Every structure is written in C-alpha cells, then in structure tokens.
C-alpha cells in the first residue's frame, strides 16, 4: 500500500482528481479523521472536510505513475 496526503480545495480539483483516479484499477481510499471513502466517488469526496489535507491510501505497490499524475494535489 502507498500512502500520501492530498489537498483538494476547489470543485474543479475534485473533478480532475476523480478523472485521474478512475483510470487505475486498484483501490484508492481517502481518509479524513474516522471517515474513509472511495477516491473514485465524487459524492464520497464531497462528504469529507476538504478544508484540511486528506490522507490517500492506494492499495498497490506500483503507484509511481499514479503519484506522478496526481502530483499537483500532493501536499509537500
């Protein structure tokens, strides 16, 4: 599993993020506090507190290409 932290501030950020995530066949979860949602679900993402960075868990060991694609959302 690969973990990182992402920041999705605007509606367009969420739309772009979901479009990228949908390309990958492994499971990707977003965790905020005690809530975890499927990163492929726009409605699920909007149920989270987007004012703070969100933990991302990609259930794969080969996430290099995925991480490059979502680089602009990753908190550094």
TIFIVEX-647951 format. One record per atom (N, C-alpha, C, O, CB): residue number from 0; residue in three letters; atom name; y negated, x, z. Coordinates in steps of 0.05 Angstrom, whole numbers. Glycine has a CB too. Layout:
# residues N
+-----+-----+------+--------+--------+--------+
!   n ! res ! atom !      Y !      X !      Z !
+-----+-----+------+--------+--------+--------+
! NUM ! ALA !   CA !      Y !      X !      Z !
...
+-----+-----+------+--------+--------+--------+
//
This chain:
# residues 76
+-----+-----+------+--------+--------+--------+
!   n ! res ! atom !      Y !      X !      Z !
+-----+-----+------+--------+--------+--------+
!   0 ! UNK !    N !     24 !     17 !      0 !
!   0 ! UNK !   CA !      0 !      0 !      0 !
!   0 ! UNK !    C !    -25 !     18 !      0 !
!   0 ! UNK !    O !    -26 !     39 !     13 !
!   0 ! UNK !   CB !      0 !    -19 !     25 !
!   1 ! UNK !    N !    -45 !      9 !    -15 !
!   1 ! UNK !   CA !    -70 !     23 !    -17 !
!   1 ! UNK !    C !    -92 !      6 !     -3 !
!   1 ! UNK !    O !    -94 !    -17 !     -9 !
!   1 ! UNK !   CB !    -78 !     29 !    -47 !
!   2 ! UNK !    N !   -108 !     19 !     14 !
!   2 ! UNK !   CA !   -129 !      4 !     28 !
!   2 ! UNK !    C !   -156 !     17 !     22 !
!   2 ! UNK !    O !   -158 !     41 !     19 !
!   2 ! UNK !   CB !   -124 !      5 !     59 !
!   3 ! UNK !    N !   -176 !      0 !     19 !
!   3 ! UNK !   CA !   -204 !      8 !     16 !
!   3 ! UNK !    C !   -221 !    -14 !     26 !
!   3 ! UNK !    O !   -212 !    -35 !     34 !
!   3 ! UNK !   CB !   -210 !     16 !    -14 !
!   4 ! UNK !    N !   -247 !    -10 !     25 !
!   4 ! UNK !   CA !   -267 !    -30 !     34 !
!   4 ! UNK !    C !   -285 !    -36 !     10 !
!   4 ! UNK !    O !   -295 !    -18 !     -3 !
!   4 ! UNK !   CB !   -283 !    -21 !     58 !
!   5 ! UNK !    N !   -289 !    -62 !      6 !
!   5 ! UNK !   CA !   -307 !    -71 !    -17 !
!   5 ! UNK !    C !   -330 !    -88 !     -6 !
!   5 ! UNK !    O !   -328 !    -99 !     15 !
!   5 ! UNK !   CB !   -290 !    -86 !    -38 !
!   6 ! UNK !    N !   -350 !    -89 !    -23 !
!   6 ! UNK !   CA !   -374 !   -105 !    -16 !
!   6 ! UNK !    C !   -380 !   -123 !    -40 !
!   6 ! UNK !    O !   -385 !   -113 !    -62 !
!   6 ! UNK !   CB !   -398 !    -87 !    -10 !
!   7 ! UNK !    N !   -379 !   -150 !    -36 !
!   7 ! UNK !   CA !   -384 !   -169 !    -57 !
!   7 ! UNK !    C !   -408 !   -186 !    -48 !
!   7 ! UNK !    O !   -405 !   -205 !    -33 !
!   7 ! UNK !   CB !   -359 !   -187 !    -62 !
!   8 ! UNK !    N !   -432 !   -178 !    -58 !
!   8 ! UNK !   CA !   -456 !   -190 !    -48 !
!   8 ! UNK !    C !   -464 !   -216 !    -63 !
!   8 ! UNK !    O !   -473 !   -235 !    -51 !
!   8 ! UNK !   CB !   -479 !   -170 !    -50 !
!   9 ! UNK !    N !   -462 !   -215 !    -90 !
!   9 ! UNK !   CA !   -472 !   -237 !   -106 !
!   9 ! UNK !    C !   -449 !   -253 !   -119 !
!   9 ! UNK !    O !   -427 !   -243 !   -120 !
!   9 ! UNK !   CB !   -491 !   -226 !   -128 !
!  10 ! UNK !    N !   -455 !   -277 !   -128 !
!  10 ! UNK !   CA !   -436 !   -293 !   -142 !
!  10 ! UNK !    C !   -424 !   -279 !   -166 !
!  10 ! UNK !    O !   -400 !   -280 !   -171 !
!  10 ! UNK !   CB !   -448 !   -320 !   -150 !
!  11 ! UNK !    N !   -441 !   -266 !   -181 !
!  11 ! UNK !   CA !   -431 !   -251 !   -205 !
!  11 ! UNK !    C !   -413 !   -228 !   -197 !
!  11 ! UNK !    O !   -394 !   -222 !   -212 !
!  11 ! UNK !   CB !   -455 !   -241 !   -221 !
!  12 ! UNK !    N !   -417 !   -216 !   -174 !
!  12 ! UNK !   CA !   -399 !   -195 !   -164 !
!  12 ! UNK !    C !   -371 !   -206 !   -160 !
!  12 ! UNK !    O !   -352 !   -194 !   -168 !
!  12 ! UNK !   CB !   -410 !   -182 !   -138 !
!  13 ! UNK !    N !   -370 !   -229 !   -147 !
!  13 ! UNK !   CA !   -344 !   -242 !   -142 !
!  13 ! UNK !    C !   -330 !   -249 !   -168 !
!  13 ! UNK !    O !   -306 !   -244 !   -171 !
!  13 ! UNK !   CB !   -348 !   -268 !   -124 !
!  14 ! UNK !    N !   -345 !   -260 !   -187 !
!  14 ! UNK !   CA !   -333 !   -267 !   -213 !
!  14 ! UNK !    C !   -322 !   -243 !   -227 !
!  14 ! UNK !    O !   -300 !   -243 !   -237 !
!  14 ! UNK !   CB !   -354 !   -281 !   -231 !
!  15 ! UNK !    N !   -338 !   -222 !   -229 !
!  15 ! UNK !   CA !   -330 !   -197 !   -242 !
!  15 ! UNK !    C !   -306 !   -185 !   -228 !
!  15 ! UNK !    O !   -287 !   -175 !   -241 !
!  15 ! UNK !   CB !   -353 !   -177 !   -243 !
!  16 ! UNK !    N !   -306 !   -185 !   -201 !
!  16 ! UNK !   CA !   -285 !   -173 !   -185 !
!  16 ! UNK !    C !   -258 !   -188 !   -191 !
!  16 ! UNK !    O !   -238 !   -176 !   -195 !
!  16 ! UNK !   CB !   -291 !   -175 !   -155 !
!  17 ! UNK !    N !   -259 !   -215 !   -190 !
!  17 ! UNK !   CA !   -235 !   -231 !   -195 !
!  17 ! UNK !    C !   -225 !   -226 !   -223 !
!  17 ! UNK !    O !   -200 !   -225 !   -227 !
!  17 ! UNK !   CB !   -241 !   -261 !   -190 !
!  18 ! UNK !    N !   -242 !   -224 !   -243 !
!  18 ! UNK !   CA !   -233 !   -219 !   -270 !
!  18 ! UNK !    C !   -219 !   -192 !   -273 !
!  18 ! UNK !    O !   -199 !   -190 !   -288 !
!  18 ! UNK !   CB !   -257 !   -219 !   -290 !
!  19 ! UNK !    N !   -227 !   -172 !   -258 !
!  19 ! UNK !   CA !   -213 !   -147 !   -258 !
!  19 ! UNK !    C !   -187 !   -149 !   -243 !
!  19 ! UNK !    O !   -166 !   -140 !   -254 !
!  19 ! UNK !   CB !   -231 !   -125 !   -244 !
!  20 ! UNK !    N !   -187 !   -161 !   -220 !
!  20 ! UNK !   CA !   -162 !   -164 !   -204 !
!  20 ! UNK !    C !   -140 !   -179 !   -218 !
!  20 ! UNK !    O !   -117 !   -173 !   -216 !
!  20 ! UNK !   CB !   -169 !   -177 !   -177 !
!  21 ! UNK !    N !   -148 !   -199 !   -234 !
!  21 ! UNK !   CA !   -128 !   -216 !   -248 !
!  21 ! UNK !    C !   -112 !   -200 !   -268 !
!  21 ! UNK !    O !    -90 !   -209 !   -276 !
!  21 ! UNK !   CB !   -143 !   -239 !   -262 !
!  22 ! UNK !    N !   -122 !   -177 !   -277 !
!  22 ! UNK !   CA !   -107 !   -161 !   -297 !
!  22 ! UNK !    C !    -82 !   -147 !   -285 !
!  22 ! UNK !    O !    -65 !   -138 !   -300 !
!  22 ! UNK !   CB !   -126 !   -140 !   -308 !
!  23 ! UNK !    N !    -81 !   -145 !   -259 !
!  23 ! UNK !   CA !    -60 !   -130 !   -246 !
!  23 ! UNK !    C !    -39 !   -149 !   -234 !
!  23 ! UNK !    O !    -45 !   -169 !   -223 !
!  23 ! UNK !   CB !    -72 !   -112 !   -224 !
!  24 ! UNK !    N !    -13 !   -141 !   -238 !
!  24 ! UNK !   CA !      8 !   -159 !   -229 !
!  24 ! UNK !    C !     18 !   -154 !   -200 !
!  24 ! UNK !    O !     35 !   -169 !   -190 !
!  24 ! UNK !   CB !     32 !   -155 !   -247 !
!  25 ! UNK !    N !      6 !   -134 !   -186 !
!  25 ! UNK !   CA !     13 !   -131 !   -158 !
!  25 ! UNK !    C !     -5 !   -148 !   -141 !
!  25 ! UNK !    O !    -26 !   -156 !   -149 !
!  25 ! UNK !   CB !     11 !   -101 !   -149 !
!  26 ! UNK !    N !      4 !   -153 !   -116 !
!  26 ! UNK !   CA !    -12 !   -170 !    -97 !
!  26 ! UNK !    C !    -35 !   -154 !    -86 !
!  26 ! UNK !    O !    -33 !   -130 !    -80 !
!  26 ! UNK !   CB !      6 !   -180 !    -75 !
!  27 ! UNK !    N !    -58 !   -168 !    -84 !
!  27 ! UNK !   CA !    -82 !   -155 !    -73 !
!  27 ! UNK !    C !    -94 !   -176 !    -54 !
!  27 ! UNK !    O !   -100 !   -198 !    -61 !
!  27 ! UNK !   CB !   -103 !   -148 !    -96 !
!  28 ! UNK !    N !    -98 !   -167 !    -29 !
!  28 ! UNK !   CA !   -109 !   -185 !     -8 !
!  28 ! UNK !    C !   -136 !   -174 !      1 !
!  28 ! UNK !    O !   -141 !   -150 !      0 !
!  28 ! UNK !   CB !    -89 !   -186 !     16 !
!  29 ! UNK !    N !   -153 !   -193 !      9 !
!  29 ! UNK !   CA !   -178 !   -186 !     22 !
!  29 ! UNK !    C !   -177 !   -196 !     50 !
!  29 ! UNK !    O !   -169 !   -219 !     56 !
!  29 ! UNK !   CB !   -203 !   -199 !      7 !
!  30 ! UNK !    N !   -184 !   -179 !     69 !
!  30 ! UNK !   CA !   -182 !   -185 !     98 !
!  30 ! UNK !    C !   -209 !   -183 !    111 !
!  30 ! UNK !    O !   -223 !   -162 !    109 !
!  30 ! UNK !   CB !   -162 !   -166 !    112 !
!  31 ! UNK !    N !   -218 !   -205 !    124 !
!  31 ! UNK !   CA !   -243 !   -205 !    138 !
!  31 ! UNK !    C !   -238 !   -217 !    166 !
!  31 ! UNK !    O !   -232 !   -241 !    168 !
!  31 ! UNK !   CB !   -265 !   -222 !    123 !
!  32 ! UNK !    N !   -239 !   -200 !    186 !
!  32 ! UNK !   CA !   -232 !   -210 !    213 !
!  32 ! UNK !    C !   -203 !   -217 !    214 !
!  32 ! UNK !    O !   -186 !   -201 !    208 !
!  32 ! UNK !   CB !   -250 !   -234 !    221 !
!  33 ! UNK !    N !   -197 !   -242 !    222 !
!  33 ! UNK !   CA !   -169 !   -251 !    224 !
!  33 ! UNK !    C !   -161 !   -267 !    199 !
!  33 ! UNK !    O !   -139 !   -277 !    199 !
!  33 ! UNK !   CB !   -165 !   -267 !    249 !
!  34 ! UNK !    N !   -178 !   -268 !    179 !
!  34 ! UNK !   CA !   -172 !   -283 !    155 !
!  34 ! UNK !    C !   -164 !   -264 !    132 !
!  34 ! UNK !    O !   -176 !   -243 !    128 !
!  34 ! UNK !   CB !   -196 !   -300 !    146 !
!  35 ! UNK !    N !   -143 !   -272 !    118 !
!  35 ! UNK !   CA !   -134 !   -256 !     94 !
!  35 ! UNK !    C !   -131 !   -276 !     72 !
!  35 ! UNK !    O !   -118 !   -297 !     75 !
!  35 ! UNK !   CB !   -107 !   -241 !    100 !
!  36 ! UNK !    N !   -142 !   -269 !     48 !
!  36 ! UNK !   CA !   -140 !   -286 !     25 !
!  36 ! UNK !    C !   -130 !   -270 !      1 !
!  36 ! UNK !    O !   -133 !   -246 !      0 !
!  36 ! UNK !   CB !   -167 !   -300 !     19 !
!  37 ! UNK !    N !   -119 !   -284 !    -19 !
!  37 ! UNK !   CA !   -111 !   -272 !    -44 !
!  37 ! UNK !    C !   -136 !   -264 !    -59 !
!  37 ! UNK !    O !   -154 !   -281 !    -63 !
!  37 ! UNK !   CB !    -93 !   -291 !    -61 !
!  38 ! UNK !    N !   -138 !   -239 !    -68 !
!  38 ! UNK !   CA !   -162 !   -230 !    -82 !
!  38 ! UNK !    C !   -164 !   -242 !   -110 !
!  38 ! UNK !    O !   -185 !   -239 !   -123 !
!  38 ! UNK !   CB !   -162 !   -199 !    -84 !
!  39 ! UNK !    N !   -144 !   -256 !   -119 !
!  39 ! UNK !   CA !   -145 !   -269 !   -145 !
!  39 ! UNK !    C !   -156 !   -297 !   -143 !
!  39 ! UNK !    O !   -157 !   -312 !   -163 !
!  39 ! UNK !   CB !   -117 !   -269 !   -158 !
!  40 ! UNK !    N !   -163 !   -306 !   -119 !
!  40 ! UNK !   CA !   -172 !   -333 !   -114 !
!  40 ! UNK !    C !   -203 !   -333 !   -109 !
!  40 ! UNK !    O !   -212 !   -324 !    -88 !
!  40 ! UNK !   CB !   -157 !   -346 !    -90 !
!  41 ! UNK !    N !   -218 !   -344 !   -128 !
!  41 ! UNK !   CA !   -247 !   -345 !   -124 !
!  41 ! UNK !    C !   -254 !   -362 !    -99 !
!  41 ! UNK !    O !   -271 !   -354 !    -83 !
!  41 ! UNK !   CB !   -261 !   -356 !   -149 !
!  42 ! UNK !    N !   -240 !   -385 !    -97 !
!  42 ! UNK !   CA !   -246 !   -402 !    -74 !
!  42 ! UNK !    C !   -239 !   -388 !    -47 !
!  42 ! UNK !    O !   -253 !   -391 !    -28 !
!  42 ! UNK !   CB !   -230 !   -429 !    -76 !
!  43 ! UNK !    N !   -217 !   -373 !    -47 !
!  43 ! UNK !   CA !   -209 !   -359 !    -23 !
!  43 ! UNK !    C !   -230 !   -338 !    -16 !
!  43 ! UNK !    O !   -237 !   -335 !      8 !
!  43 ! UNK !   CB !   -183 !   -345 !    -27 !
!  44 ! UNK !    N !   -241 !   -324 !    -36 !
!  44 ! UNK !   CA !   -261 !   -303 !    -30 !
!  44 ! UNK !    C !   -286 !   -316 !    -19 !
!  44 ! UNK !    O !   -299 !   -305 !     -1 !
!  44 ! UNK !   CB !   -268 !   -287 !    -56 !
!  45 ! UNK !    N !   -294 !   -339 !    -30 !
!  45 ! UNK !   CA !   -318 !   -352 !    -20 !
!  45 ! UNK !    C !   -315 !   -363 !      8 !
!  45 ! UNK !    O !   -335 !   -371 !     21 !
!  45 ! UNK !   CB !   -327 !   -374 !    -39 !
!  46 ! UNK !    N !   -290 !   -365 !     18 !
!  46 ! UNK !   CA !   -286 !   -375 !     45 !
!  46 ! UNK !    C !   -290 !   -352 !     66 !
!  46 ! UNK !    O !   -291 !   -357 !     90 !
!  46 ! UNK !   CB !   -257 !   -387 !     48 !
!  47 ! UNK !    N !   -293 !   -327 !     56 !
!  47 ! UNK !   CA !   -297 !   -305 !     73 !
!  47 ! UNK !    C !   -327 !   -300 !     78 !
!  47 ! UNK !    O !   -344 !   -310 !     64 !
!  47 ! UNK !   CB !   -284 !   -279 !     62 !
!  48 ! UNK !    N !   -333 !   -285 !     99 !
!  48 ! UNK !   CA !   -361 !   -277 !    105 !
!  48 ! UNK !    C !   -368 !   -253 !     86 !
!  48 ! UNK !    O !   -360 !   -231 !     92 !
!  48 ! UNK !   CB !   -364 !   -269 !    135 !
!  49 ! UNK !    N !   -383 !   -259 !     65 !
!  49 ! UNK !   CA !   -389 !   -239 !     45 !
!  49 ! UNK !    C !   -413 !   -222 !     53 !
!  49 ! UNK !    O !   -421 !   -204 !     37 !
!  49 ! UNK !   CB !   -394 !   -252 !     18 !
!  50 ! UNK !    N !   -425 !   -227 !     76 !
!  50 ! UNK !   CA !   -449 !   -212 !     84 !
!  50 ! UNK !    C !   -440 !   -184 !     94 !
!  50 ! UNK !    O !   -457 !   -166 !     97 !
!  50 ! UNK !   CB !   -465 !   -227 !    105 !
!  51 ! UNK !    N !   -414 !   -181 !    100 !
!  51 ! UNK !   CA !   -404 !   -155 !    110 !
!  51 ! UNK !    C !   -383 !   -144 !     91 !
!  51 ! UNK !    O !   -372 !   -159 !     76 !
!  51 ! UNK !   CB !   -392 !   -159 !    139 !
!  52 ! UNK !    N !   -379 !   -118 !     92 !
!  52 ! UNK !   CA !   -357 !   -107 !     75 !
!  52 ! UNK !    C !   -330 !   -119 !     83 !
!  52 ! UNK !    O !   -325 !   -126 !    106 !
!  52 ! UNK !   CB !   -356 !    -76 !     78 !
!  53 ! UNK !    N !   -312 !   -120 !     63 !
!  53 ! UNK !   CA !   -286 !   -133 !     66 !
!  53 ! UNK !    C !   -264 !   -113 !     61 !
!  53 ! UNK !    O !   -266 !    -97 !     42 !
!  53 ! UNK !   CB !   -283 !   -158 !     47 !
!  54 ! UNK !    N !   -243 !   -113 !     77 !
!  54 ! UNK !   CA !   -221 !    -95 !     73 !
!  54 ! UNK !    C !   -203 !   -105 !     50 !
!  54 ! UNK !    O !   -197 !   -129 !     49 !
!  54 ! UNK !   CB !   -204 !    -92 !     99 !
!  55 ! UNK !    N !   -196 !    -87 !     32 !
!  55 ! UNK !   CA !   -179 !    -94 !      9 !
!  55 ! UNK !    C !   -152 !    -80 !     13 !
!  55 ! UNK !    O !   -151 !    -56 !     18 !
!  55 ! UNK !   CB !   -192 !    -86 !    -18 !
!  56 ! UNK !    N !   -130 !    -95 !     10 !
!  56 ! UNK !   CA !   -103 !    -84 !     11 !
!  56 ! UNK !    C !    -89 !    -89 !    -16 !
!  56 ! UNK !    O !    -84 !   -112 !    -22 !
!  56 ! UNK !   CB !    -87 !    -96 !     35 !
!  57 ! UNK !    N !    -84 !    -68 !    -31 !
!  57 ! UNK !   CA !    -70 !    -70 !    -56 !
!  57 ! UNK !    C !    -41 !    -62 !    -51 !
!  57 ! UNK !    O !    -36 !    -40 !    -42 !
!  57 ! UNK !   CB !    -83 !    -53 !    -79 !
!  58 ! UNK !    N !    -22 !    -80 !    -56 !
!  58 ! UNK !   CA !      6 !    -75 !    -50 !
!  58 ! UNK !    C !     20 !    -60 !    -73 !
!  58 ! UNK !    O !     37 !    -71 !    -86 !
!  58 ! UNK !   CB !     21 !   -102 !    -44 !
!  59 ! UNK !    N !     11 !    -35 !    -76 !
!  59 ! UNK !   CA !     23 !    -18 !    -96 !
!  59 ! UNK !    C !     17 !     11 !    -88 !
!  59 ! UNK !    O !     -2 !     16 !    -73 !
!  59 ! UNK !   CB !     11 !    -23 !   -125 !
!  60 ! UNK !    N !     33 !     29 !    -97 !
!  60 ! UNK !   CA !     28 !     58 !    -92 !
!  60 ! UNK !    C !     14 !     71 !   -115 !
!  60 ! UNK !    O !      6 !     94 !   -113 !
!  60 ! UNK !   CB !     54 !     72 !    -85 !
!  61 ! UNK !    N !     11 !     57 !   -137 !
!  61 ! UNK !   CA !     -1 !     68 !   -161 !
!  61 ! UNK !    C !    -26 !     52 !   -168 !
!  61 ! UNK !    O !    -27 !     38 !   -188 !
!  61 ! UNK !   CB !     19 !     67 !   -185 !
!  62 ! UNK !    N !    -47 !     55 !   -151 !
!  62 ! UNK !   CA !    -71 !     40 !   -154 !
!  62 ! UNK !    C !    -94 !     55 !   -166 !
!  62 ! UNK !    O !   -117 !     46 !   -165 !
!  62 ! UNK !   CB !    -79 !     29 !   -127 !
!  63 ! UNK !    N !    -90 !     79 !   -177 !
!  63 ! UNK !   CA !   -111 !     96 !   -187 !
!  63 ! UNK !    C !   -128 !     82 !   -208 !
!  63 ! UNK !    O !   -153 !     81 !   -206 !
!  63 ! UNK !   CB !   -101 !    121 !   -198 !
!  64 ! UNK !    N !   -116 !     70 !   -228 !
!  64 ! UNK !   CA !   -130 !     57 !   -249 !
!  64 ! UNK !    C !   -146 !     33 !   -238 !
!  64 ! UNK !    O !   -169 !     28 !   -245 !
!  64 ! UNK !   CB !   -111 !     47 !   -272 !
!  65 ! UNK !    N !   -133 !     18 !   -220 !
!  65 ! UNK !   CA !   -146 !     -5 !   -208 !
!  65 ! UNK !    C !   -171 !      3 !   -192 !
!  65 ! UNK !    O !   -192 !     -9 !   -194 !
!  65 ! UNK !   CB !   -126 !    -20 !   -190 !
!  66 ! UNK !    N !   -168 !     24 !   -176 !
!  66 ! UNK !   CA !   -190 !     33 !   -159 !
!  66 ! UNK !    C !   -214 !     43 !   -177 !
!  66 ! UNK !    O !   -237 !     40 !   -169 !
!  66 ! UNK !   CB !   -181 !     56 !   -141 !
!  67 ! UNK !    N !   -207 !     56 !   -199 !
!  67 ! UNK !   CA !   -229 !     65 !   -218 !
!  67 ! UNK !    C !   -244 !     41 !   -229 !
!  67 ! UNK !    O !   -268 !     41 !   -232 !
!  67 ! UNK !   CB !   -218 !     81 !   -241 !
!  68 ! UNK !    N !   -229 !     19 !   -235 !
!  68 ! UNK !   CA !   -241 !     -5 !   -246 !
!  68 ! UNK !    C !   -259 !    -20 !   -227 !
!  68 ! UNK !    O !   -279 !    -32 !   -234 !
!  68 ! UNK !   CB !   -220 !    -23 !   -257 !
!  69 ! UNK !    N !   -252 !    -19 !   -201 !
!  69 ! UNK !   CA !   -268 !    -33 !   -181 !
!  69 ! UNK !    C !   -287 !    -15 !   -166 !
!  69 ! UNK !    O !   -298 !    -22 !   -145 !
!  69 ! UNK !   CB !   -250 !    -48 !   -161 !
!  70 ! UNK !    N !   -291 !      9 !   -176 !
!  70 ! UNK !   CA !   -307 !     30 !   -163 !
!  70 ! UNK !    C !   -334 !     20 !   -154 !
!  70 ! UNK !    O !   -344 !     28 !   -133 !
!  70 ! UNK !   CB !   -310 !     54 !   -180 !
!  71 ! UNK !    N !   -348 !      4 !   -170 !
!  71 ! UNK !   CA !   -375 !     -5 !   -163 !
!  71 ! UNK !    C !   -376 !    -23 !   -140 !
!  71 ! UNK !    O !   -397 !    -28 !   -128 !
!  71 ! UNK !   CB !   -388 !    -18 !   -187 !
!  72 ! UNK !    N !   -353 !    -35 !   -132 !
!  72 ! UNK !   CA !   -352 !    -53 !   -109 !
!  72 ! UNK !    C !   -343 !    -38 !    -83 !
!  72 ! UNK !    O !   -346 !    -49 !    -61 !
!  72 ! UNK !   CB !   -333 !    -76 !   -114 !
!  73 ! UNK !    N !   -332 !    -14 !    -86 !
!  73 ! UNK !   CA !   -322 !      1 !    -63 !
!  73 ! UNK !    C !   -344 !     12 !    -46 !
!  73 ! UNK !    O !   -363 !     24 !    -56 !
!  73 ! UNK !   CB !   -303 !     23 !    -72 !
!  74 ! UNK !    N !   -342 !      8 !    -20 !
!  74 ! UNK !   CA !   -362 !     19 !     -1 !
!  74 ! UNK !    C !   -355 !     48 !      3 !
!  74 ! UNK !    O !   -333 !     55 !     10 !
!  74 ! UNK !   CB !   -361 !      3 !     26 !
!  75 ! UNK !    N !   -375 !     65 !     -1 !
!  75 ! UNK !   CA !   -371 !     94 !      2 !
!  75 ! UNK !    C !   -385 !    105 !     26 !
!  75 ! UNK !    O !   -383 !    129 !     32 !
!  75 ! UNK !   CB !   -381 !    109 !    -23 !
+-----+-----+------+--------+--------+--------+
//
